[in-house]
Amino acid sequence: MNIAAYVLKAKLRRKDIYIVSAICALVVLLFSSGNSSLTIGGKSITSYASLLPIMFTVVLVFSGALTVALCLSTIPNEYKQGTSHLVWVRGVSQPQYHGGLLLGNLFSSIAILGFSYLGLVLFILAKGEFASLAQLPFAFLVSCVPIAFISIFTSVISISLPGMVGGLLGVLALVLGVAHPLFSMLANVLSGFVAQVVRTVLKIIPNLYALQTQAANVVLGKPMDAHCVLGGIFACYLLTHLLFVFKKKEAQA
Amino acid sequence: MKRKAFVVADAMIGVLLLISLLATGSYGIDADDRAGVETALRTQPYLDSLGFDGFQLADYPVAVFDGNKEYVLFDEKVESRTPILGTLTGTAYEVEGHYEVFVPNKKDFSMLLAAPNHGEPFIDAMYAATICHEAFHAWQFTYFGAQIEQMANLAGAENPTQVLAELDADARYRSWFEQEQELLLQAVQAKDTSETQAILQQWLAHTETLSLNADAQKVTAYYELVEGSAQYVEAKVFMELSDETMYNEYYMQSVGYSNDAAKYYTSGMLKCLLLDELLPAWQTDFDCSLGMNQLLKTALER
């Protein structure tokens, strides 16, 4: 837990997370000022109920991208700076050490999500939907699941893979997760080997878009798909076990 | 000891999560897909009122592809099977000597239509209308396969895709077709039958100004007849299940030129709507033996 607290403190000292969170809030706020009468199928797409799930997706994309950037270097930097040796001498095992660092990354990612949620708070206030604010903490808990997945995924792969490759895979997981329905539809349109590969990848990466939609549903008072949320949590659970699989060669334990 | 406790706790969490996941999962056909097919089936009284002789939706199994399996709904039963086409498509396809309706699952259908923001009522109506469209093809090919073959004789034509590409590359044809569409749309939106007839006289004169080669005639006639009439059924069902605003936005504002066969769906549909005006109950004798132009010219001469 000490290692996790140390990572969290180090991450929160970085200014870039506040800048990106502010940009995220700004983007979300831009949508709240729309007075357009644009309709599709007779339904206004500038209505609160139509826009809110989109805003949740915007928050997921921003905080997900920040999560990849922050989590990618935590474990490799420990080895680069030689900090790991200070831990080995205390008899801490490698999965335990990496687990602490991963937990620190996870807390940092959730903190980033919290900052990004400020944009949603402002959006809801701008739309005058004050009753929604009471549901926001519950929605936040649901939103933690997709962010936790990205955080754990990036942390785990950073143990074994070079930074650039790990970063690319982290971003790929985020893109595939957010655009899951689109890729799923494409896999169904395609046939043969490529379709099979895409389907397999989509089975590994949870539908982050659906997860974030559940968070929006909480705020909108719509029913939440528990299976979808449990699927995300189960994916996180399985991913953490890769801590016992991926190991650094230089470490002793 | 500590390690053992960790392993046990970890395993318990995993098992609990897995049980919860399995307990909350839905198995078999998606409830939304099933509801979509049932909505289509409930339009039968309306389809009866259109008057196509013997067109019964319930005669044709509906196969819904969800990416892994195909669920076949027929006779109030649902059976799963290995996908026959294995791809997202809306079509009528012959399976073991009878025609079945193939449609994507509703989620993918919505994505394909780029319609997630159109709202549920739009998607519900469009899904049911599409099932009716494809079922109409099943009816056409079940009862009038020979007439369609004789009328359009596509088998004797050059590759239809090639013929369409040649037409699309012809600027003169494009301009002619756009003018035809404009006249048809004006006729559909005319305030009364006499105005419709007057505009259609212009259309008649317009049709004389272009002569297509034999292959182009076959291909365009085929699409206008087979797809245009199915599009007409689809549009009518959509209108019945939604409202005029959505109907106009989707079907009437899409009138125009596109570099594929889709434009003939629309022109054929407009001709069917004009038949409604000029020749009530034209559907009773509809047997795919005459092209849409012939049907419309005959109606105009009466």
Contacts between the chains, C-beta under 8 A, distances in Angstrom:
chain1	res1	chain2	res2	distance
A	40	B	117	5.5
A	40	B	118	5.1
A	40	B	119	7.7
A	40	B	122	7.9
A	40	B	249	7.9
A	41	B	115	7.5
A	41	B	118	3.8
A	41	B	119	5.5
A	41	B	121	7.5
A	41	B	122	3.8
A	41	B	246	5.1
A	41	B	249	6.5
A	41	B	250	7.5
A	42	B	119	7.8
A	42	B	122	7.7
A	42	B	243	6.8
A	42	B	245	4.5
A	42	B	246	5.2
A	42	B	249	7.1
A	43	B	117	7.9
A	43	B	118	6.9
A	43	B	119	4.2
A	43	B	121	7.9
A	43	B	122	7.4
A	45	B	117	5.1
A	50	B	117	6.4
A	50	B	119	7.9
A	181	B	107	6.6
A	181	B	111	5.8
A	182	B	111	6.3
A	184	B	67	6.5
A	184	B	108	7.4
A	185	B	88	6.9
A	185	B	107	7.8
A	185	B	108	4.6
A	185	B	111	4.3
A	185	B	112	6.6
A	187	B	67	6.7
A	188	B	65	6.9
A	188	B	67	4.5
A	188	B	87	6.7
A	188	B	88	4.6
A	188	B	104	7.0
A	188	B	108	5.6
A	189	B	87	6.0
A	189	B	88	5.0
A	189	B	112	7.9
A	190	B	87	7.5
A	191	B	86	5.5
A	191	B	87	5.4
A	199	B	67	7.1
A	226	B	20	7.9
A	226	B	24	4.8
A	227	B	21	6.7
A	227	B	24	3.9
A	227	B	25	5.2
A	227	B	26	7.2
A	230	B	17	6.6
A	230	B	20	5.2
A	230	B	21	4.8
A	230	B	24	6.0
A	231	B	21	6.1
A	233	B	17	6.3
A	234	B	17	4.8
A	234	B	18	6.9
A	234	B	21	5.5
A	237	B	13	6.7
A	237	B	14	6.2
A	237	B	17	5.8
